[in-house]
Amino acid sequence: MRAKQIYSGGTVISIGAGGTQVFHAGGGHMVIGSGKGIVQSRDLTGSFDSLEVTGSAGVDVRRGDRCMIEVHGEDNLVDFLETELVGSTLQVGIKRGVNFTSHLPLKVVATAPAVGEVDLSGSGDVRLSALDQDELRVELRGSGDVVADGRASTVWLALQGSGDIDTRRLQARKATIKLHGSGDVRAFASEEAKVRLHGSGDVTVKGRPKVRDSKIAGSGDIDFDD
């Protein structure tokens, strides 16, 4: 049995372990996914090195020689996932005012030489694979998740809310982490880690950094996983 998710008023609620998604933004009729999965390639007028995601949109980022974007989903629903290039930032979000039921995951697959900044607001998921760059900055507001692996010399991670950031598999020398809320941040730093925690969330830092600067205001925990 596939998981069921309900999107109501900007929130996705998971039901079961399988794949149906119901997106409801108020008003209008409900569109039922056809069940026929397609990959829709979208033209780009330029290149991007940063990502801005709103709502419940899902994005997979892969490293490649040139910038490309594809939308994966059902043939009658892929147009509900909007993508726009603003300067060097790729913006992704669910079209406003739409109501639909999806049996297959609806997401953007983006390819770029490097994505140095990720800004996620809401309950969406962002996954960055095989990064190889100098810096990664992630800002998450809400209940979404950001996961990254690969290599980046420096990482800057900021979380406000109940979401999760996991960069344990992203090899970094230095990490700066700011957590406000009940979410969790997991990171890797081999040389230096600076952590500021406000709230009930938890921060875990792997890599045994020699320089450690940490402060807690609240009931949360900071663990240097030695």
Secondary structure, 3 states (H helix, E strand, C coil): CCCEEEEECCEEEEECCCCEEEEECCCCCCEECCCCEEEEEECCCCCCCEEEEECCCEEEEEECCCCEEEEEEECCCHHHEEEEEECCEEEEEECCCCEEEECCCCEEEEEECCCCEEEEECCCEEEEEEEEEEEEEEEEECCCEEEEEEEEEEEEEEEEECCEEEEEEEECCEEEEEEEECCEEEEECCCEEEEEEECCCEEEEECCCCEEEEEEECCCEEEECC
